Amino acid sequence: MNYVTDDGQRKSFMDDKQRLKQITIVFVIYLVLAALLPAADDEVYYWCWSKDLQWSYYDHPPMTALLIRLSTAVFGDSIFAIRVPACVASAFALYVISRLTDSRPLIWGVLLTPVFTFLAVLITPDSPLLMFWTGYLWWLVELHRRMEPSIDRLPEDAQGADLRWWLIGGIILGGGVLSKYTMGLAVPVAFVSLLLTRQPWQHWLKGYIFHGVVAFAVASPILIYNVQQNFEPLLFQWRHSAQKTPNALISIVEFIGIQILAFGTLPFYLFPWVISRFTRLSQNPKLRVCACLYALPLAFFLYKSTQTRLEGNWALVCFVSFWPLAAEWYESVRESKFWRRSTAAAFLPPLIAVILVFMHLIWPFWFVPIKPDRFHRAFAINSATREVARLIRERNDSLPVYTDSYQMTAWLRFQKLPAQQIDGLTRPSHFTRPPRRLTDVDRAYVVTNRPLPYEFADGFGSPVLVGSVPIEVRGTPDGVLNIRLYAKQETDGRISIDSEKVDK
């Protein structure tokens, strides 16, 4: 039976079928990249979370850990398996953007940005956040369309969706909050978008409150965890986001510069255009939602960048909603050769960044400093920690292993060592909840690049150097991982370790 009743429906069906084929090809490319690119420090850290599932975590909510746990249960413990959820999330976000954006040239531009190339396969809390934010965008657009009066539906009949539709929205919103706290911005922004509809607030307020209650219930594990931890995780995030910047001008220029490298100049060039035409854009359900979910969060982050130094990924969600607006603008200027070329030029910064990154991965640029070269450092750290694990296992004494940072702890755990992070040496993490100290044990290996300060090894004798593993990045030495054996002194003053070479 043919359910397509007119040419418009048939064309829409064919377009969506073609879109799914294209996204499937992109997804396969993501999977290939996921298997080839080196693991990053934080990816291994989130894998450690998945081995110790909790209501939430010190650094972020638990969704990333849950997705990694599901993926590794199917595909095994590998970098590829860890990244499969990121590939799914990126492909889904790209599908929603392409579905809402009526401009093929813009979609090609989006596809070639860093966020949808090499960053698309890296698993971080931004991966599920991107998926749930785009899902919420899609849901909210459909909600506004249901509320919109039409020829065959009077304004008083357009009372929005039933509770089942609001339930879906609440689940999506709650899932986003379980991914990253940034999702909370969607709550006031969605409220503003509903105020801009032509519907009386009585028609949607109960549904909005209901979907908020559902979202709160879905995200309640975060509250449970913070109650257990005396709200220290939330306070840590608050302090981190509230740090004042010493120079507001440098901070905002740095923020905008990073976003331009990630998405191009168009989102900032068209920001005044969206603001000046906000009322007109709000007459269209899709553009109304997109204008709210783009302009309001971006305005917030632009303001915040004058107060504190923002991390480059914090404003990621703003740009998901931008492209349907850009398509509306592009449709009005596409007949002009100047504007077509200008639009293409707007994507040059992210395109050049992508090309340079992939070239650097294959043929490393000699002029790139070693320290910020995160890709090649990841190769080096993976190799060095594997060798550290081999040396420790060869000793066959099953002693605990301590390190000075959450990154090194995560790498050693990935190499199947029972590593712990010593509390107080570097910033706290999941590994320091509860606090771990060397003084909790009598003997242990400590893997660092220098001896521990005296106060962290009080009661221990001089450490014994049992192995050193150099870290070589692009063939250049960049530090050493020293394996030292620490043992508590006996009551008669002797040291309870074997006679070996003492580290000076």
N, C-alpha and C positions, 0 to 999 in steps of 0.2 A: 504494500500500500504506500502511495506517495503522500507524505504529510506536508510537502512543500506546496503552498497554495498560491503563491505569486512569485514574480521575478525577483522582487526585493528579498523575500525569504530565501529563495534559491541561491541568490548571489551571496547573501550573508552566510549560508551554510557552506558554500564552496570556499569562501574566503577563510572561514574558521578551520575548515579541513586543511587548506593550504598552510595556514598559520601553524597548526599543530605539527605538520610535517617539518616545517622549518625549525620550530622549537625543538623537535626531536633530534634533528641533526646537530643543533647547538648543544643539546644535552649530552650527546655522544662525545662531542669535542671536549666538553667539560670533564667527562669521565677520563678521557685520555690525559688531559692536563693534570687531573687529580692524581694520576698514577706516576706522573713524571716530575712534577715540581717538588722541591725539597720541603720537608716539614718545617713549620715555624715553631718557635718556643711556645707560644700560647696555644697552638693546636695540640701539642703534646700535653700541655697543662690541662686542657679541657678533656682530653682522653683520660687523664687521671681522675677527674671528677666522675666520669662515667663508670669507673671501677669502684666508686664509693658513693652510690646514689644517696642523696639527702633531700630534704624539703627544699633547700635552696643552698647557696654558697656565699662565701664571704665577698667575692668580687662581683658576682652576677647572679641572676635567677637561674633556675635549673634546666630550662628547655634544651640548651646546647648539650648538656650531659645526657639527657634522656634520648635525644636523637642519635647521638654517637653510640649509646648503649644498644639501641635498636639496630643500628647499622652493623656494628661489630658482631652482634649476635648472629647476623645473617652472613656477613662476608669475612669474619675473622678480624684479629687485631693487626691491622695494617694501616699505613697512611691513606691508602685508597679508600678503605672502609670508613675511616674517620671522616673523610671528605664527601662521601656520597650524599649526606643530608644537605651540605652546602650546594652541591650541584643541582639537587632537586629544587631547593629554595630559589636559586638564581634563575633556573629555567622557568619556574612558575612566575616569578616577578616579571621576567621578560615577556612571558605570555600575556599577563594582565596589562602591562604597559602597551604592548602592540595591539591588544584588543580595544583599548580605549583611545589610542592615538591614530588618527586618520591621516598618516603621512609616512610613506615608505622611506623617503630620504632621512627623516628624523630617526626612525627606528634603526636604520643602518648606523647612524651616528652614535646612538645609544649603545648598540651592540659592540662597538669598537672602543668604548671607554674602559678604563682600568677596572671599574666596578663589575663589568660584565665580561671581562676577559680573565686575566690571571687572578684577580682578587675574588672572582666568582666561585672559585673552587676551594678557597681557604675557609675552614670551619671556625667561626667565631660567633659570639652572641649576635652579631649583626646579620648572620645568615638567616636564622629563624625570624629575627625582627623584620628583615626585608620581606620575607614570605608572608608573615601575618599582617604587616602594614599594607602590602599590596592587596592581600585578601580583604582587609577591612575597607580599603579604598573601593574595591570592586563592589563589596556588599553595600557600602554607603551610597554609591552611585545608583545601584539598583533600587535602594530604598527611596531615594529622592525621585526616581522615575515613577515609582508606584504612587508617590504622593502628588505627582504632577497632574493637574486637570488636563483633560484632552477633549477632543470633539465629541466622543461618545461617553464622556464621564464628566459630570458636573463637579464644580469645586467642592461642594459639600459631600460628594461621594468619594473624593480622593483623600481618604483618611489614613493612607500609608499601609503598613503591613500588619499582619496578625502577629500574635505572640511567638509563633514558630519562627518567623523571620527575625524578630528581635532576639530570640534565643540564639540563633546562628551568629548574629552580630556580637552578642555577649561572649560566646565561646571564642570567636576569633580575637576579640579584644583581650580577653583573659589570657589566651595563648601568647599574644604579643607581649603582655606584661611579664609572663613567665619567661620570655626570651631576653628582654632588656627593659630597664625602667623608662627608656625614652618613649616607649609605646604609650605611656601615660599622657603624652601631649595630645593624643587622638581624642581624649575624653572632652576637654573644653572646645577643641576645634570642631568636632562633630556637632556639639551643641550649638555653636555659632552658625554652622551650615544649616541646621534645622530652623534656626531663627530667621534665616533668609528665605525660607520657603514661603509660599503663599497660603500656607495652611495655618489655622489657629493652633496655638500651642496645646490646646486640649486634645487635639487629634494625635499628637506624637509624644507628649511628655511622659505619659505612663509607660509607653513602650521604651522610651529612652532610659527611664529609671530602671525598668525591668532588665534591660540589657546591661546596665551598669552593675546591678546586683549579681547577675550571672557572671559577669567578668570578675567581680570581686571574689565570688566563690571559686572560680577556676584558678585565680591567682593567689588564693589563700595560703598555699604552701609557703610563700614568701613571708607572710605575716607569722605563721607558725615558727618558721626558722628564726626570724628576728626576735620573737618573744623568747625563744630558747637562748639566744645569744645576747640578750639585753639590748637589742637594737643596734649593736655595734656595727654590723655590716651596712645598714642604712646610714648610720652616722659617718662611716668611712666614705661612702659614696657622696654624701652631702658635703663633707669637708673637701673632698677631691674636686667637686664641681664648683665650690665656692671660693677657691683660692684666688686672691686678687692678683691681677697682672700689674707689673711695675710700669708698663708702657702700653697704653690702650691703642695707640696708632699702630705700633708694631704688631700687636696681637690681632687686630682686625685685618690688617694687610696679610698677615700670615694665614689667617683663617680663609680669607677669600682666595688667596693664591692656591691653597691646597684644594679647595673646591673646584677651581678652574682647571687644575691638573686632572681632577677626577671626572668632571662633567663638561668642561668647556666654558666659554664665556656667555653662552646664550641664557642660562638661568639668571645671571646677574644683569645682563643687558636688558632682558624683558621684565625684570622685577618692577620697575616703575610703570611699564605698560600695563601689567596685571593690576597694580594698585589703582591706576587712574581709570581703568575700565572695569573695576570690580563690580559695580552695580549692573552693568550690561552683561558681563559674563555670568552673573548670578541668575540671570533669567533662564539659563540652560541648566538642567539638573546635573549633567556630567561636569560641565565647566564650573558650576557653583561649588561642587564638592572639591574638585581639583584646585580651585583658587584658594579655598580655605585650607586644605591640607598641604599646600605649597607655600603660600604667602605668609600665613600666620606663624607657622613654625620657623620659617627662614627669618622673618623679622625678629623673632625671639632669639635665635642663635646669633644674628648680627649684633643685637644688643648685648648678649652675653659675651661675645668676643671682645667687647670694649671693657668688660669687667674682669675676665679671666682668660687664660690661654686654653682654647678648646682643642680637644683632640680631633684630628681630621675626619674621623668617622662619625662624630656625634650628630652631624646634620644630614646624614645619609638619607633619612626618610623624606626630607623636604623635596628631593628631586624626583622621587618616584611619581609624584602627582603633577610635575611640571610639564611633562611632554605632551599631554592632550591640550594644554593651554598653548604651548609652542606651536602645535599643529594648527590651532585656530589662527594664530598670528601668521604662520607661514602661508596658509591658504590665501590670506589677503595680500601677500607681497610676492608670491611665487612667480608672477608674470614678469617681475623685474629681474633682469640678469644680475644687477648689482646685489640685490638681496639674496638671490640664490647663491652667489659666490660668497657673500658675507656669512651666510648660514653655514656653508661648508667650512669656511675659515674658522668659525666659532668652535668646531670640533678638532681643530689642529692640535691644541695643547694636550688633550687626553690621548689623541691618536699617536702623537710623537712620543709621549710617555710610554705607551704600550709597546711601540716598536723598539724603543731604546731598552726597555726592561727585557724583552725577549732576546734582543741582540746581546745584551750583557750576560744573560744566562748561558748563551751558546759561546760567545767570544767575549770574555770579561774585559771591560774597559780598564786600561792601566791607570787612568786618572781618577777613577772612583775610589775614595778612601776605603780602607778595610773595615773600620768600625761601623759605618752606616750600611755596609753591604750585607743586608740581612739574608738574602738568598744564599750567597756563597758561605756566609758564616753558618747558616743552618746545616749545609753539607758538612762543614768542618766540625761543628759541635756534635753532630750525629756520629761521625767517625770517631772522634775523640772519646765520647762517652761510651761507645761500644767497646773501645779498647780498655777504658777504665773498668768496665764491668767484667771484661775477660780477666784482667789482672787480679781483681778482688775475688772472683770465683775460683781462680786457681789456688788460692790460699786455703780453701776448704775449712774455714773456721766459723762461717755463718754469723759474723758479727753485724750489728746494725751499722748503717751508713748515714752520715750527716753531711749536709751542704749548707752554703750560706745564702741561697736564693731560691725562690720558687721555680725559676726557670731550670736551674741545674737539678733540683729535686725531681722535676717532671721528666727531664731527659733520662736520668738514671733509673727512674721507675719504668720508663718506656723500654729501657735495656734490661728489665727484670731484676733490678736491685731494690731492696726494701729501704729506699732513701727517705730521710726526714729533713725538713728545713729547720735550722736553729733559729728560734725566735729572737728578734731584736737586732740581728745583723743587717738585714735589709727590710723592705716593706713587708707587712704581714700578708698572709694569703690563706687559702683553704688549708694549706699544710700546717699552719700555726694555730688552728682551731681544733682542739685546745693547744696551748703553747707547747712546743717541743724544745728541750734543752739537752745539751750534751751531758750535763750533770745528772740526767735521769738514768744513765747507764754507767757501768764500770769500765767497759772497753768498747771502742767503736772506731770505725774508719771515718775520717773527715776528708772530703774532696773539695778543695778550694785552690786558689792560686797563691795563697799566702797563709802563714800560720794564724790561728785564731787569736784575737785579743785575749789578754790574761783573764779578764773578768768572765769570759765565756768558757774558760777551761779551768776554773778554780778547783783545786784539789787534784788536778791531773799532773803527771810528770811531763818531762820534755817529750814532745811527739817524735815518733819514729817515721822517717820517710821510707815508705815501702814501694813507691813507684811514681813516675812522672810521665805524663802523656802530653806532648806538644799539640797545640792547636794551630793548624796551618790553613790559612784562608788564601785561596788562589796561589798556593805555593809559597806564601809569605808567613813566617812565624808570627803568631798573634796571641802569645800567652801560653801558659802551661797549666794543666790540671794536675795538682800534686795530691797523692794519696798518702795521708798520714795516719798512723795508728796512735790513738790516744788511750791511755790507761790511768786509772786512779792510783795514787800513791798508797802503799800499805801503811798501816799505823806505825811501823818501826822506821819509816822513812824510805824504805826501798820502793822501787817502781815495779808494778805487777805486769811487766811485759818482758818478752824475750830480749836477749842481747842482740841488738841490731844497730845499724847506722842511725845515729841521732841527728835529726834535722837541726841545723844551727840557726 
